[in-house]
Amino acid sequence: MALVRKGARRIVVDGTAYRWRLRHRPTYLQGLAWSPCTYAVEHADAPGTTLVVTTNQPHPSNWPGRAAKPTLPSDVADAIRHALDAGWSPTLPGPPFHLDQSTGFTPSP
């Protein structure tokens, strides 16, 4: 599954280029702040397996207006390094690799 290029941001981690993208519009559950924000990452030059990262923050565009910390490039770089250590192979084909960093997320009531 390839990442949509429009809206994707480029990041270089340890000399390797990646693209990452956060959905501009939240899903229904993210909009209600019932589920945390997610973003996707792929290798920029030879996309293979997509990394899907689940954060511990609500989506910035959630409807109840819960405060959300923005996803920074440094957060993305840390997630990429953690996923690579956990076995993510970004240039090989396969199903999405999920990295769950949602510890501490509390859904809205």
C-alpha positions as a Markdown table, in Angstrom:
| # | Residue | x | y | z |
|---|---|---|---|---|
| 1 | Met | 0.0 | 0.0 | 0.0 |
| 2 | Ala | 1.6 | 3.2 | -1.1 |
| 3 | Leu | 1.3 | 6.5 | 0.6 |
| 4 | Val | -0.5 | 9.3 | -1.2 |
| 5 | Arg | 2.2 | 11.8 | -2.2 |
| 6 | Lys | 0.0 | 14.9 | -1.8 |
| 7 | Gly | 0.4 | 16.2 | 1.7 |
| 8 | Ala | 3.3 | 13.8 | 2.5 |
| 9 | Arg | 6.4 | 15.3 | 4.2 |
| 10 | Arg | 9.9 | 14.2 | 3.6 |
| 11 | Ile | 12.2 | 13.2 | 6.5 |
| 12 | Val | 15.8 | 11.9 | 6.5 |
| 13 | Val | 16.6 | 9.5 | 9.4 |
| 14 | Asp | 20.2 | 8.2 | 9.7 |
| 15 | Gly | 20.9 | 9.0 | 6.1 |
| 16 | Thr | 17.7 | 7.3 | 4.7 |
| 17 | Ala | 14.9 | 9.3 | 3.2 |
| 18 | Tyr | 11.3 | 8.6 | 4.2 |
| 19 | Arg | 7.9 | 10.2 | 3.6 |
| 20 | Trp | 5.3 | 10.5 | 6.3 |
| 21 | Arg | 1.7 | 11.7 | 6.3 |
| 22 | Leu | -0.9 | 12.5 | 8.9 |
| 23 | Arg | -4.6 | 12.5 | 7.8 |
| 24 | His | -5.8 | 16.1 | 7.6 |
| 25 | Arg | -9.4 | 15.0 | 8.4 |
| 26 | Pro | -9.8 | 12.7 | 11.4 |
| 27 | Thr | -11.6 | 9.4 | 11.1 |
| 28 | Tyr | -15.0 | 9.3 | 12.9 |
| 29 | Leu | -13.5 | 7.8 | 16.1 |
| 30 | Gln | -10.5 | 10.2 | 16.0 |
| 31 | Gly | -12.9 | 13.1 | 15.5 |
| 32 | Leu | -14.7 | 12.2 | 18.7 |
| 33 | Ala | -11.4 | 11.7 | 20.4 |
| 34 | Trp | -12.3 | 8.1 | 21.2 |
| 35 | Ser | -9.2 | 6.7 | 19.4 |
| 36 | Pro | -5.7 | 8.2 | 19.1 |
| 37 | Cys | -4.1 | 9.9 | 16.1 |
| 38 | Thr | -2.2 | 7.8 | 13.6 |
| 39 | Tyr | 0.2 | 8.5 | 10.8 |
| 40 | Ala | 1.9 | 6.5 | 8.1 |
| 41 | Val | 5.5 | 6.3 | 7.0 |
| 42 | Glu | 7.2 | 4.7 | 3.9 |
| 43 | His | 10.6 | 4.6 | 2.3 |
| 44 | Ala | 10.9 | 7.6 | -0.1 |
| 45 | Asp | 12.8 | 5.9 | -2.9 |
| 46 | Ala | 11.7 | 2.2 | -2.7 |
| 47 | Pro | 8.3 | 2.0 | -1.0 |
| 48 | Gly | 7.5 | -1.4 | 0.4 |
| 49 | Thr | 5.9 | -2.0 | 3.7 |
| 50 | Thr | 4.1 | 1.0 | 5.2 |
| 51 | Leu | 4.7 | 1.8 | 8.9 |
| 52 | Val | 1.5 | 2.8 | 10.7 |
| 53 | Val | 2.2 | 4.6 | 14.0 |
| 54 | Thr | -0.5 | 5.0 | 16.6 |
| 55 | Thr | 0.3 | 8.0 | 18.9 |
| 56 | Asn | -0.9 | 8.7 | 22.4 |
| 57 | Gln | -2.5 | 12.0 | 21.4 |
| 58 | Pro | -5.9 | 12.8 | 20.0 |
| 59 | His | -6.1 | 14.0 | 16.4 |
| 60 | Pro | -5.4 | 17.8 | 16.3 |
| 61 | Ser | -8.7 | 18.3 | 14.5 |
| 62 | Asn | -10.9 | 16.4 | 17.0 |
| 63 | Trp | -14.4 | 17.8 | 17.3 |
| 64 | Pro | -14.6 | 18.2 | 21.1 |
| 65 | Gly | -11.6 | 20.4 | 21.0 |
| 66 | Arg | -9.3 | 18.3 | 23.2 |
| 67 | Ala | -5.8 | 19.7 | 23.4 |
| 68 | Ala | -3.4 | 17.7 | 21.2 |
| 69 | Lys | 0.3 | 17.9 | 21.0 |
| 70 | Pro | 1.4 | 18.2 | 17.3 |
| 71 | Thr | 3.3 | 15.4 | 15.7 |
| 72 | Leu | 6.8 | 16.7 | 15.2 |
| 73 | Pro | 9.5 | 15.5 | 12.8 |
| 74 | Ser | 11.5 | 14.4 | 15.8 |
| 75 | Asp | 8.6 | 12.2 | 17.0 |
| 76 | Val | 8.5 | 10.6 | 13.5 |
| 77 | Ala | 12.2 | 10.0 | 13.5 |
| 78 | Asp | 12.1 | 8.3 | 16.9 |
| 79 | Ala | 9.2 | 6.1 | 15.7 |
| 80 | Ile | 11.1 | 5.1 | 12.6 |
| 81 | Arg | 14.1 | 4.2 | 14.6 |
| 82 | His | 12.0 | 2.2 | 17.0 |
| 83 | Ala | 10.2 | 0.4 | 14.2 |
| 84 | Leu | 13.4 | -0.5 | 12.5 |
| 85 | Asp | 14.7 | -1.9 | 15.8 |
| 86 | Ala | 11.5 | -3.9 | 16.1 |
| 87 | Gly | 11.9 | -5.5 | 12.6 |
| 88 | Trp | 10.3 | -3.1 | 10.1 |
| 89 | Ser | 11.7 | -3.6 | 6.6 |
| 90 | Pro | 10.6 | -0.5 | 4.7 |
| 91 | Thr | 11.8 | -1.6 | 1.3 |
| 92 | Leu | 10.3 | -5.2 | 1.3 |
| 93 | Pro | 6.7 | -5.8 | 0.2 |
| 94 | Gly | 4.2 | -6.9 | 2.8 |
| 95 | Pro | 1.4 | -5.9 | 5.1 |
| 96 | Pro | 1.5 | -2.7 | 7.1 |
| 97 | Phe | 3.8 | -2.7 | 10.1 |
| 98 | His | 2.0 | -1.4 | 13.1 |
| 99 | Leu | 3.8 | 0.5 | 15.9 |
| 100 | Asp | 1.6 | 1.2 | 18.9 |
| 101 | Gln | 2.7 | 4.1 | 21.0 |
| 102 | Ser | -0.7 | 4.8 | 22.5 |
| 103 | Thr | 0.2 | 4.1 | 26.1 |
| 104 | Gly | -1.4 | 6.8 | 28.2 |
| 105 | Phe | -4.1 | 7.8 | 25.7 |
| 106 | Thr | -7.5 | 8.3 | 27.4 |
| 107 | Pro | -10.5 | 8.5 | 25.1 |
| 108 | Ser | -13.1 | 11.2 | 25.6 |
| 109 | Pro | -16.1 | 10.3 | 27.6 |
